[in-house]
Amino acid sequence: MAKLDNIHAKLLEAASLLDDAAREMRDGTGMPPEHVAKIGAAMAEVMMVRHQIYVLRPDLMPAYLRAPEPSAGKDKE
């Protein structure tokens, strides 16, 4: 499933480009706020696809989305 690596990388880039576009639109272009919201919805859809990739390839999931691992030396109470 090496192709998922490529798809994941492209989705990360797409999300970054969408974020940049929304930021520029918001900062005084005269575009209606609804368009910024539509870009936000597109970003959410991209995240949903990324989530499905993480189901198939958990190794691609960024650390900030992973559940914290229980520490081995933690005291039990």
Secondary structure as a PSIPRED ss2 file (coil, helix, strand):
# PSIPRED VFORMAT (PSIPRED V4.0)

   1 M C   1.000  0.000  0.000
   2 A H   0.000  1.000  0.000
   3 K H   0.000  1.000  0.000
   4 L H   0.000  1.000  0.000
   5 D H   0.000  1.000  0.000
   6 N H   0.000  1.000  0.000
   7 I H   0.000  1.000  0.000
   8 H H   0.000  1.000  0.000
   9 A H   0.000  1.000  0.000
  10 K H   0.000  1.000  0.000
  11 L H   0.000  1.000  0.000
  12 L H   0.000  1.000  0.000
  13 E H   0.000  1.000  0.000
  14 A H   0.000  1.000  0.000
  15 A H   0.000  1.000  0.000
  16 S H   0.000  1.000  0.000
  17 L H   0.000  1.000  0.000
  18 L H   0.000  1.000  0.000
  19 D H   0.000  1.000  0.000
  20 D H   0.000  1.000  0.000
  21 A H   0.000  1.000  0.000
  22 A H   0.000  1.000  0.000
  23 R H   0.000  1.000  0.000
  24 E H   0.000  1.000  0.000
  25 M H   0.000  1.000  0.000
  26 R H   0.000  1.000  0.000
  27 D C   1.000  0.000  0.000
  28 G C   1.000  0.000  0.000
  29 T C   1.000  0.000  0.000
  30 G C   1.000  0.000  0.000
  31 M C   1.000  0.000  0.000
  32 P C   1.000  0.000  0.000
  33 P H   0.000  1.000  0.000
  34 E H   0.000  1.000  0.000
  35 H H   0.000  1.000  0.000
  36 V H   0.000  1.000  0.000
  37 A H   0.000  1.000  0.000
  38 K H   0.000  1.000  0.000
  39 I H   0.000  1.000  0.000
  40 G H   0.000  1.000  0.000
  41 A H   0.000  1.000  0.000
  42 A H   0.000  1.000  0.000
  43 M H   0.000  1.000  0.000
  44 A H   0.000  1.000  0.000
  45 E H   0.000  1.000  0.000
  46 V H   0.000  1.000  0.000
  47 M H   0.000  1.000  0.000
  48 M H   0.000  1.000  0.000
  49 V H   0.000  1.000  0.000
  50 R H   0.000  1.000  0.000
  51 H H   0.000  1.000  0.000
  52 Q H   0.000  1.000  0.000
  53 I H   0.000  1.000  0.000
  54 Y H   0.000  1.000  0.000
  55 V H   0.000  1.000  0.000
  56 L H   0.000  1.000  0.000
  57 R C   1.000  0.000  0.000
  58 P H   0.000  1.000  0.000
  59 D H   0.000  1.000  0.000
  60 L H   0.000  1.000  0.000
  61 M C   1.000  0.000  0.000
  62 P C   1.000  0.000  0.000
  63 A H   0.000  1.000  0.000
  64 Y H   0.000  1.000  0.000
  65 L H   0.000  1.000  0.000
  66 R C   1.000  0.000  0.000
  67 A C   1.000  0.000  0.000
  68 P C   1.000  0.000  0.000
  69 E C   1.000  0.000  0.000
  70 P C   1.000  0.000  0.000
  71 S C   1.000  0.000  0.000
  72 A C   1.000  0.000  0.000
  73 G C   1.000  0.000  0.000
  74 K C   1.000  0.000  0.000
  75 D C   1.000  0.000  0.000
  76 K C   1.000  0.000  0.000
  77 E C   1.000  0.000  0.000
